[in-house]
Amino acid sequence: MRYPIVTMISALVGMAACASPAKQSSPAESSSRIQYVDLTHDLSSESIFWPTGETFRLDKMADGVTDKGYYYASNNYSGNEHGGTHLDAPVHFAKGHWTVEQIPLDRLIGQAVVIDVTNASSANADYQVSIADFTEWEKVHGQLEPDLIVLIRTDFSRRWPDARAYLGTDEKGAQAVAKLHFPGLHPDAAKWLADTRKVKAVGLDTASIDFGQSTLFESHRTLYERNIPAFENLAALDRLPPRGATVYALPTKIRGGSGAPLRAVAAVPTP
């Protein structure tokens, strides 16, 4: 039986339409469901550094119109690895362990959880985040699964860049270290996170993984001996949910570095 050619074409078009894949979301549509949060303090002469470290310096080398008629700007910069928002590489406290450029990218990118200890930190500048803080969080949000990036929120980042409020002192030099007061991670909790929860990175919004009065830096040593890097001096952790954010914490790739300036951002799903 013969069909009119118009009928046959209509049938073929209909079949093609049925076989076509579902409409894909455009990049603009996809990105509209993600909010990006910058977890990084600006790096400037106002940035807070460890009292014994060289602070950030930006020297203007060129800024103006050249003799050929175009504008040109260029600067030199310097400063200690461990200032501003930065990465601690494991080699910082563990000889023979990863330097900055050796850290696998999958240790710097991943699903993040935020542990809120703002009340305890506000009441006690020397607060050390305990195993109990994590187990209480787990009762509400579920157990910490392996390969998470664990972020600790103290809200000390709101004190930035006031060094006296943030560090406990604005003095410089070795004598100032004894005057540091800010929260950190208790060594027992560091070992618990590493050995029982198998986290891949830890970050917080203070100047050090260990609290300000630490003299042995046991939490640093515990994490870094297990090749677990840390992110220090983070910002805006109050804008992240307890679960659900994806963190991208990419340092300047310094060969042999014990640390490096960090640009950390979080991708947060929106309703």
C-alpha positions in Angstrom: 0.0 0.0 0.0 1.4 3.4 -1.0 1.4 6.4 1.3 1.3 10.0 0.0 4.8 11.4 0.3 3.7 14.2 2.6 2.3 11.6 5.1 5.6 9.7 5.0 7.7 12.8 5.7 5.4 13.7 8.6 5.8 10.3 10.1 9.6 10.4 9.8 9.7 13.8 11.5 7.6 12.5 14.3 9.9 9.5 14.8 13.0 11.8 14.8 11.3 14.0 17.4 10.6 11.0 19.6 14.2 9.8 19.3 15.8 13.2 20.1 17.5 13.4 23.5 16.0 15.5 26.2 16.7 19.2 26.1 20.0 19.9 27.9 20.3 22.7 30.4 22.3 25.6 29.1 25.4 26.7 31.1 23.5 29.8 32.3 20.6 27.6 33.5 23.0 25.2 35.3 25.0 28.0 37.0 21.8 29.6 38.2 21.4 26.7 40.5 24.8 27.2 42.1 25.9 30.0 44.3 29.7 30.6 44.5 31.1 31.7 47.9 34.6 33.2 48.2 36.3 31.8 51.3 39.4 33.9 50.8 40.6 37.1 52.4 42.2 39.7 50.1 46.0 39.4 50.2 47.3 42.9 51.0 49.5 44.9 53.4 46.6 44.5 55.9 46.6 40.7 55.8 47.4 38.9 59.0 50.6 36.8 59.1 52.2 34.8 61.9 54.1 37.2 64.1 57.5 35.8 63.0 56.7 35.7 59.3 57.4 38.4 56.7 54.1 40.1 55.8 52.8 40.6 52.3 54.4 43.3 50.3 53.4 44.6 46.9 56.0 46.8 45.1 54.7 48.8 42.2 57.1 48.5 39.3 55.0 50.2 36.5 51.7 52.0 36.5 51.1 54.4 33.7 51.1 55.2 30.0 54.2 54.0 28.2 56.2 56.1 25.6 54.3 54.1 22.9 51.0 55.3 24.2 49.5 52.3 25.9 48.8 51.7 29.6 51.0 49.2 31.5 51.0 48.0 35.1 53.3 45.4 36.8 54.2 44.7 40.5 56.7 42.6 42.5 55.4 40.8 45.5 56.8 39.0 48.6 55.8 37.5 51.9 55.8 34.4 54.0 54.0 31.2 52.8 51.9 31.1 55.9 49.9 34.3 55.9 46.5 35.4 54.7 44.2 32.6 53.5 46.7 29.9 52.8 47.4 26.2 52.5 49.6 24.2 54.9 51.3 21.4 53.0 52.1 18.3 55.1 55.8 18.9 54.9 55.2 22.0 57.1 55.4 19.7 60.1 56.2 16.3 58.7 59.6 15.7 57.1 59.5 13.9 53.7 55.8 14.4 53.3 54.0 16.3 50.5 55.2 19.7 49.5 52.7 22.1 47.9 53.0 20.9 44.3 52.9 17.2 45.3 49.4 17.4 46.9 47.0 15.6 44.6 44.2 17.8 43.3 41.5 15.4 44.7 42.8 16.4 48.2 42.0 20.0 47.5 38.6 19.6 45.9 35.6 17.9 47.4 32.4 17.7 49.4 32.6 19.8 52.5 30.9 19.9 55.9 30.9 22.8 58.3 31.2 22.3 62.1 29.8 25.4 63.9 31.7 26.1 67.2 31.0 29.8 67.2 29.3 29.9 70.7 32.2 28.1 72.4 34.8 30.1 70.5 33.1 33.4 71.4 33.1 32.4 75.1 36.7 31.2 75.1 39.3 32.5 72.7 41.5 29.5 73.6 38.8 26.9 72.7 39.9 23.6 71.3 37.4 21.8 69.1 36.8 18.4 70.6 35.7 14.9 69.4 32.4 15.7 71.2 31.8 18.7 68.9 32.0 16.4 65.9 29.9 13.5 67.4 27.2 16.0 68.4 27.2 17.4 64.9 26.8 13.8 63.6 23.7 13.3 65.7 22.0 16.0 63.7 23.6 15.7 60.2 24.8 12.1 60.0 28.1 10.5 60.3 31.1 12.0 58.6 31.9 9.7 55.6 35.5 9.2 54.3 37.1 11.8 52.0 35.3 14.9 53.2 36.8 18.3 53.6 36.0 19.3 57.2 35.7 23.1 57.8 35.5 24.5 61.3 33.6 27.7 61.8 34.6 29.9 64.8 33.5 33.2 63.2 36.9 34.7 64.1 37.1 35.7 60.4 34.7 38.5 61.3 37.6 40.1 63.3 39.8 40.3 60.2 42.0 42.3 59.6 42.3 43.5 63.3 45.3 41.5 64.4 44.8 42.2 68.1 41.2 40.9 67.9 42.0 38.0 65.6 45.3 36.8 67.0 45.1 38.1 70.6 48.1 40.5 69.9 49.2 42.7 67.1 52.9 42.5 68.2 55.5 41.1 65.9 58.5 38.9 66.6 59.2 35.7 68.5 58.1 37.2 71.8 54.6 37.8 70.4 53.9 34.0 69.9 53.3 33.5 73.6 50.5 36.1 73.5 48.5 34.4 70.8 44.9 33.5 71.7 42.5 32.0 69.1 40.6 28.7 68.8 41.9 25.6 67.1 41.5 21.8 66.8 42.3 19.6 69.8 45.0 17.0 69.0 42.7 14.2 70.1 40.1 15.4 67.6 42.7 15.7 64.9 43.6 12.1 65.4 40.0 11.0 65.5 39.2 12.8 62.2 42.2 11.3 60.5 41.9 7.7 61.8 38.2 7.1 62.3 36.6 9.4 59.7 39.4 9.4 57.1 39.0 13.1 56.1 41.1 14.4 53.3 41.6 18.0 54.4 40.7 20.3 57.3 40.2 24.0 57.2 39.2 26.7 59.7 38.8 30.5 60.0 41.6 31.1 62.4 45.4 31.5 62.0 46.3 27.9 62.8 45.0 24.4 63.1 46.3 24.4 66.6 45.0 26.9 69.1 47.0 30.0 69.8 48.6 28.9 73.0 49.9 25.6 71.5 53.6 25.1 71.8 53.9 21.6 70.4 51.6 22.0 67.4 50.3 18.4 67.9 47.3 18.8 65.6 49.5 20.0 62.8 51.8 17.0 63.3 49.0 14.5 63.6 47.3 15.6 60.3 50.4 16.2 58.3 52.1 12.9 59.2 49.1 11.3 57.5 49.4 13.7 54.5 46.2 15.6 55.4 46.6 19.2 54.3 45.0 22.2 56.0 43.5 25.5 55.0 44.0 28.4 57.4 42.5 31.9 57.7 39.4 31.0 55.7 36.5 33.5 55.4 32.7 33.4 55.0 32.1 30.0 56.5 28.9 31.4 57.9 27.6 31.4 54.3 28.0 27.6 53.9 25.4 24.9 54.9 26.4 22.1 57.4 26.4 19.8 54.4 26.2 20.1 50.6 28.9 22.6 49.5 31.7 21.6 47.2 35.0 23.3 48.1 37.8 24.2 45.6 41.0 25.1 47.5 43.7 25.8 45.0 47.1 27.1 46.1 49.8 28.8 44.2 51.9 25.8 42.9 55.2 26.5 44.7 57.7 23.7 44.1 59.0 22.6 47.4 56.7 24.9 49.3 55.7 24.2 52.9 52.6 26.4 52.3 51.2 28.8 49.7 48.6 31.5 49.2 45.2 29.9 48.7 42.2 30.8 46.6 39.4 28.9 48.2 35.8 29.0 46.9 32.7 26.9 47.6 29.9 25.9 45.3 26.6 25.9 47.2 23.4 24.4 45.6 20.5 26.8 45.8 16.8 25.8 45.8 
